[in-house]
Amino acid sequence: MTFNELGFEPRLVARLAEIGMHAPTPIQTKAIPHALAGRDVLGIAQTGTGKTAAFGLPLIVALAGETTRPLPRTARGLVLAPTRELATQIVATFESLRGAGRGLRVDLVVGGRPINAQIGRLSRGTDILVATPGRLIDLLDRRAVDLSGTRFLVLDEADQMLDIGFIHALRRIAPLLPRARQTMMFSATMPRQMDELSR
């Protein structure tokens, strides 16, 4: 299987080759066709197997194909990660693919960084918001971001979110998004609580 066979346009395939991605990993081969078709996805794979690209590439394709720009304080796609370190890594992956994303705006909001600067960036609106749940709730409480038009939701390392008690935060965040959205969850393990989280 190649990235061409997954249906990506030559420009994106060339960009992937430039950053050393010449063939999709197993999780990418299995998840990407469903994600590109707009289906919800639950992917189980160990850390380091390419899960970020498995959701990141379809998200870039979906958003880059639109002509509309995000409204102020909105995010067209939301990626939630359990830690600041993982959220930063996700943004770095999106940045490496920026040439294929036709200028998509990606913003990071995590704890431990000045919240006023994050509020200022979000005031312009963003295509993809990568966030930790706690800081996102802080921003929602301040009305600095509106998720009512967010059509893509990704939960990365969902099992870690369960381990550190973020399911309560997710129960607050999920109802603020439209019911008609694409949801993708990626996890290294499949704990019993994952069923509740997926619902």
MITOR-283081 format. One record per residue (C-alpha): residue number from 1; residue in three letters; x, y, z. Coordinates in Angstrom, 1 decimal, padded with zeros to 4 digits, m for minus. Layout:
// residues N
NUM,ALA,X,Y,Z .
...
// end
This chain:
// residues 199
1,MET,000.0,000.0,000.0 .
2,THR,001.2,003.5,m000.9 .
3,PHE,000.0,007.0,000.0 .
4,ASN,m001.0,007.3,m003.7 .
5,GLU,m003.2,004.2,m003.3 .
6,LEU,m004.9,005.8,m000.3 .
7,GLY,m006.1,008.5,m002.6 .
8,PHE,m003.9,011.5,m001.6 .
9,GLU,m003.1,014.1,m004.3 .
10,PRO,000.4,014.1,m005.7 .
11,ARG,001.3,017.4,m003.9 .
12,LEU,000.6,015.8,m000.5 .
13,VAL,002.4,012.5,m001.4 .
14,ALA,005.5,014.6,m002.5 .
15,ARG,005.4,016.5,000.8 .
16,LEU,005.2,013.2,002.8 .
17,ALA,008.2,011.9,000.9 .
18,GLU,010.2,015.1,001.7 .
19,ILE,009.7,014.5,005.4 .
20,GLY,010.6,010.8,005.1 .
21,MET,007.1,009.2,005.0 .
22,HIS,007.3,006.9,001.9 .
23,ALA,004.6,004.3,002.9 .
24,PRO,001.7,004.3,005.3 .
25,THR,002.0,002.4,008.6 .
26,PRO,m000.6,m000.3,009.4 .
27,ILE,m002.7,002.0,011.5 .
28,GLN,m002.6,004.6,008.7 .
29,THR,m003.6,002.0,006.1 .
30,LYS,m006.6,000.9,008.2 .
31,ALA,m007.8,004.2,009.5 .
32,ILE,m007.2,006.7,006.7 .
33,PRO,m009.7,005.3,004.2 .
34,HIS,m012.5,005.5,006.7 .
35,ALA,m011.5,008.9,007.9 .
36,LEU,m011.4,010.2,004.3 .
37,ALA,m014.9,008.8,003.8 .
38,GLY,m016.1,010.9,006.7 .
39,ARG,m016.8,008.0,009.1 .
40,ASP,m016.1,007.9,012.8 .
41,VAL,m012.9,006.0,013.6 .
42,LEU,m011.7,004.2,016.7 .
43,GLY,m008.0,003.2,016.1 .
44,ILE,m005.9,001.1,018.5 .
45,ALA,m002.2,001.1,018.0 .
46,GLN,000.9,001.6,020.2 .
47,THR,002.6,004.9,020.6 .
48,GLY,005.1,005.6,017.8 .
49,THR,003.1,003.8,015.1 .
50,GLY,002.0,006.9,013.2 .
51,LYS,m001.4,007.6,014.8 .
52,THR,m001.0,011.4,014.5 .
53,ALA,m000.7,011.2,010.7 .
54,ALA,m003.6,008.7,010.7 .
55,PHE,m005.9,011.4,011.8 .
56,GLY,m003.9,014.4,010.8 .
57,LEU,m003.7,013.7,007.1 .
58,PRO,m007.5,013.2,006.6 .
59,LEU,m008.1,016.3,008.7 .
60,ILE,m005.8,018.3,006.5 .
61,VAL,m007.4,017.0,003.3 .
62,ALA,m010.9,017.8,004.6 .
63,LEU,m010.1,021.3,005.7 .
64,ALA,m007.8,022.2,002.8 .
65,GLY,m010.5,021.3,000.4 .
66,GLU,m012.8,024.0,001.7 .
67,THR,m012.8,027.7,000.7 .
68,THR,m014.3,029.1,003.9 .
69,ARG,m012.1,030.4,006.6 .
70,PRO,m012.8,030.1,010.4 .
71,LEU,m014.8,032.8,012.0 .
72,PRO,m013.4,034.6,015.0 .
73,ARG,m013.1,032.5,018.2 .
74,THR,m014.0,029.3,016.3 .
75,ALA,m012.1,026.1,015.4 .
76,ARG,m013.1,023.9,012.5 .
77,GLY,m011.3,020.9,013.9 .
78,LEU,m010.4,020.1,017.5 .
79,VAL,m007.7,017.7,018.6 .
80,LEU,m007.6,016.8,022.3 .
81,ALA,m004.5,015.3,023.9 .
82,PRO,m003.9,014.3,027.5 .
83,THR,m000.6,016.1,028.0 .
84,ARG,001.1,019.3,027.0 .
85,GLU,004.0,017.3,025.6 .
86,LEU,001.8,015.2,023.3 .
87,ALA,m000.2,018.3,022.2 .
88,THR,003.1,020.0,021.2 .
89,GLN,004.2,017.0,019.2 .
90,ILE,000.9,016.9,017.4 .
91,VAL,001.3,020.5,016.4 .
92,ALA,004.8,019.8,015.2 .
93,THR,003.4,017.1,012.9 .
94,PHE,000.9,019.4,011.5 .
95,GLU,003.6,022.0,011.0 .
96,SER,005.7,019.5,009.0 .
97,LEU,002.8,019.0,006.7 .
98,ARG,002.0,022.7,006.4 .
99,GLY,003.0,022.8,002.7 .
100,ALA,000.3,020.3,001.9 .
101,GLY,m002.3,022.0,004.0 .
102,ARG,m002.5,025.2,001.9 .
103,GLY,m002.0,027.6,004.7 .
104,LEU,m004.2,026.0,007.3 .
105,ARG,m003.9,027.7,010.7 .
106,VAL,m003.0,025.4,013.6 .
107,ASP,m003.1,026.7,017.2 .
108,LEU,m002.0,025.1,020.4 .
109,VAL,m003.6,025.8,023.8 .
110,VAL,m002.2,024.0,026.9 .
111,GLY,m001.6,024.8,030.5 .
112,GLY,001.6,026.3,031.7 .
113,ARG,001.7,029.0,029.0 .
114,PRO,000.2,032.5,029.1 .
115,ILE,m003.6,032.2,028.6 .
116,ASN,m004.0,035.8,027.4 .
117,ALA,m001.7,035.1,024.4 .
118,GLN,m003.8,032.0,023.6 .
119,ILE,m007.0,034.0,023.8 .
120,GLY,m005.5,036.6,021.4 .
121,ARG,m004.6,033.9,018.9 .
122,LEU,m008.0,032.3,019.1 .
123,SER,m009.7,035.6,018.6 .
124,ARG,m008.8,035.3,014.9 .
125,GLY,m010.3,031.8,014.6 .
126,THR,m008.3,028.7,013.7 .
127,ASP,m008.6,025.7,011.4 .
128,ILE,m007.2,023.1,013.8 .
129,LEU,m007.1,023.6,017.5 .
130,VAL,m004.9,021.3,019.5 .
131,ALA,m005.6,021.4,023.2 .
132,THR,m005.4,019.7,026.5 .
133,PRO,m008.9,019.4,028.1 .
134,GLY,m008.2,021.5,031.2 .
135,ARG,m006.9,024.5,029.4 .
136,LEU,m009.7,024.2,026.8 .
137,ILE,m012.3,024.3,029.6 .
138,ASP,m010.5,027.5,031.0 .
139,LEU,m010.9,029.1,027.6 .
140,LEU,m014.5,028.0,027.2 .
141,ASP,m015.4,029.4,030.6 .
142,ARG,m013.9,032.7,029.5 .
143,ARG,m015.9,032.5,026.2 .
144,ALA,m012.6,032.8,024.3 .
145,VAL,m013.6,029.9,022.0 .
146,ASP,m016.8,028.7,020.5 .
147,LEU,m017.1,025.0,019.5 .
148,SER,m020.6,025.1,018.1 .
149,GLY,m019.3,024.9,014.5 .
150,THR,m016.5,022.5,015.1 .
151,ARG,m017.1,019.6,012.7 .
152,PHE,m014.1,017.4,013.5 .
153,LEU,m013.2,016.0,016.9 .
154,VAL,m010.1,013.9,017.6 .
155,LEU,m009.2,012.3,020.9 .
156,ASP,m005.5,011.2,020.9 .
157,GLU,m004.2,008.7,023.4 .
158,ALA,m007.7,008.3,024.7 .
159,ASP,m006.6,005.6,027.2 .
160,GLN,m004.3,008.1,028.9 .
161,MET,m007.2,010.6,029.2 .
162,LEU,m009.1,007.9,031.1 .
163,ASP,m006.1,007.2,033.3 .
164,ILE,m005.8,010.8,034.4 .
165,GLY,m009.4,011.5,034.9 .
166,PHE,m010.2,013.6,031.9 .
167,ILE,m013.5,011.8,031.1 .
168,HIS,m015.3,014.4,033.3 .
169,ALA,m013.7,017.2,031.2 .
170,LEU,m014.7,015.4,028.0 .
171,ARG,m018.3,015.2,029.2 .
172,ARG,m018.3,019.0,029.5 .
173,ILE,m016.6,019.5,026.1 .
174,ALA,m018.4,017.1,023.8 .
175,PRO,m021.9,018.5,024.2 .
176,LEU,m020.6,021.9,023.0 .
177,LEU,m019.8,020.5,019.6 .
178,PRO,m022.4,019.8,016.9 .
179,ARG,m023.9,016.3,016.9 .
180,ALA,m023.3,016.1,013.2 .
181,ARG,m019.5,015.8,013.3 .
182,GLN,m016.8,013.4,012.5 .
183,THR,m015.2,011.9,015.6 .
184,MET,m011.9,010.0,015.7 .
185,MET,m010.4,008.3,018.7 .
186,PHE,m006.9,006.8,018.9 .
187,SER,m005.5,004.8,021.8 .
188,ALA,m002.7,002.5,022.6 .
189,THR,m005.0,000.1,024.6 .
190,MET,m008.7,m000.6,024.8 .
191,PRO,m009.7,m000.4,028.5 .
192,ARG,m013.3,m001.2,029.5 .
193,GLN,m014.1,002.5,030.0 .
194,MET,m013.3,003.2,026.3 .
195,ASP,m016.9,002.1,025.4 .
196,GLU,m018.2,004.9,027.7 .
197,LEU,m015.8,007.4,026.3 .
198,SER,m016.7,006.5,022.7 .
199,ARG,m020.4,007.0,023.5 .
// end
